[in-house]
Structure formats: structure tokens, C-alpha cells
Amino acid sequence: MFKEVFVAVIGTTPQVLTECLYYYYSEFYGKNRRFSKIIVITTSAGKKSIREGILLPVRIKELENELGLPKGSIPFAEADIVELCDQHGVALKDIRTSLDNLLATEQIFSVLKEITDDVGTRVTATVAGGRKTMSTTMAVAYQIFARQQDELIHLITHDSKFGDSDWYFPTDTSDETQRLDVSLVSVVKVGRYLGKSLTGNPAALMAEIQDSLTGLTSLNTVIMDKSKLSINGAVFNLKPRVAVIMRFLLKRRMDSGCSSNCPGCNQCCIGRDALLDAAKSEMIEEYGSIAGKYSGHFQRYKESRISADTITLNNRIDEDLSRQISDIAKLEIPNQHKELLRLKKLRLDPDDQRIFWCGMILDKQIIKLVS
């Protein structure tokens, strides 16, 4: 049996809470759900409304009496109200600006994550109250953190009761105007099923999850046309020095005698000494194919590589390798694709683990160099 937890976002209409509780505690609707914890997320204005509309008039006690429940059956007190705050810890009166919404989102995510981290709970959450931004945020947080047993609901009262500040819950189930309509909101619960840690700020977390979903598409084509990199049809312009190192390593991968699914070996990857030699020969040729062999850029690049001493050339190669890794990380592509396109530094010499080899570990069948 799960411990039942109820979570609601509420604005200045506290009736949403008592209406939902009536629905679950009333024998009339047959849900018979008894909550061990009731959490309400709101603003300072919402907290004031809850205090004045529910807590001070002991509305929960009235609800218990109406339903014939023992005193204390519905565990809700002021301590169960989570007040949304600004960056200084001051309670937000309303959610109006983008910053307000960002701060509210972080706190709503935090509350829902903490509750759903307990595998022994079943969460019933509602999107019936609060600003549309609050209810939308609740739905998104639920989509990320909810488990199979959790439910998201929306509650609607009769038009004649909507906005009635004196009506908090039904007192006559035979009166159709006092009937409550509660519907399950269909949401795809994705977060808990992607193997993610589900930590970090909401924007970064949602971006990571979106990347995971997008990344389910396989990497089908990697085409390099001079300094243009095409990934599954999406084209990106690379810096010439980054394009040079990528073209050189991709060509080495394509021309190697190892298999397409090779995890990296001394045929498709290249050691440091060979990389230094290539920097003064093959990579200069690659730069020429990108910039043109009669351009000033090419002449300066060629001169800087040929005239450089070993230490200087080593430093320039390290710069190029670092640029490739950082520039690929900035591309707007799925993280899985970034990982495949990022050059790898592998330790292939069992006798000297200080030496690393560089390579592009991709399926040869998807690589194409145009020019």
C-alpha cells in the first residue's frame, strides 16, 4: 500500500483545496483516498486567502463534520503551505514576470521531486488552481518526476458555484449544481524512465531530457565539405583549424583497415609523434583544401606549422584538439551525437599510459568527405 500524498498549486481561490478533498474523502464519489500528507504550493496572496478562507474559519473541521469523519482525519495545517519566494527569500505576492516564473518553477520542481523520490508514496496532484503558469509548471514537473502510480487531476465545479467565495464544498449531493467533475489529465511520464539523475535547475534538466528524447534518432550521416559539417542534414560552419583536425581524423578512420565498429586502435587513431609529423604535412594539405592554396590564410598557416619548433607545434596541436572538443559541445545537436563527434583521446599503449592517441570513433559507413 502506498502512502497517499496530495499536492496542489493554488492562487487566491482556496476553495480548490476543499473541493478536491471532498471529492476524495466523500463516500458519494467512491474514491476513498486518505492522504497522509497534503501540500499546497502558493504565493503570499494565496497563503493569505487560505488562512482567511480555510484555516481561521476551521473549514477543514467543517468538512470533516459534513463527511462524518473523525476530527483530524484530514491532515492539513498552515505548516503544509509552501510559499513561493524570490531570490532573497521574500514571499512572492504574485507570479507575473519571467523571473517570478523561473523562481516558482525551481521551487515547484523541488517540492515534487522530493515527494516522488520516496518510492512508497502515491502522489495525487492537481492543476486546478493558481495562475496558468503555476498549473502549467505543475504539469511539466509532474511529467518529469511522476511514477506509474501517480495521478494528475483537474477539478471543475458547476458554473453557478464557480467564483462563489462562500461555497467551499458540497453539502447536498442530490443538488446537481453541487456536483464535482474531476478528470484525470493524460500526461506522458518520461523523466523517471530515462535513467537520468533528475537534478539541477529546471531549464537544464528539461534540456537534458529533451536531448535524450531527440537523441533516440541515430546518427546517420556525417559529411564534411571543406569547413562545413553536415550532421543528419543539419549544416554547421566550423573554424578552419577545427575543420582541419576533424577532416584529418575522419579520413584516417575511413582509410584504416579496422572494422566500422572498432572502438579505437592504432590504425584508425594516431599517436603523438605521428600527429606532429602530420601537422607539417597532411594537415597543411587539408587547410589548403579549405582556404585555397593561394590564399593569405593558407600561407600564414603553412608557415606557422613548418617553422614551429617541437614545443610550439605541440602547443598548437593541443589548442586545435581542445577547440574541436569545445566547438562540438556548442553545436545544437543531441548530446549523444556530440559525444560521437567529439574526438577521443585513447591510451592504447599498455606499457606507457601517459601517451594518448587521437581519433574520431564513428561508423565508417556514415562518413563522407566531399572535398
Secondary structure, DSSP 8 states (H G I E B T S, - for coil): --EEEEEEE--S-THHHHHHHHHHH-TTTT-----SEEEEEE-HHHHHHHIIIIITTTHHHHHHHHHT--TT-S---GGGEEE-B-TTS-B-S---SHHHHHHHHHHHHHHHHHHHTSTTEEEEEE-SSS-HHHHHHHHHHHHHH--TT-EEEEEE--TTTTT-TT--S-S-TT-GGG--EEEE------GGGTT----S-HHHHHHHHHHHHHTTS----EEEETTEEEETTEEEE--HHHHHHHHHHHHHHHHSSS-TT----TTTSB-HHHHHHHHTTHHHHHHHHHH-TTSHHHHHHHHHHHS--HHHHHHHHHHHHHHHHHHHHHSSS-HHHHHHHS-EEE---TT-TT--EEE----GGGEEE--
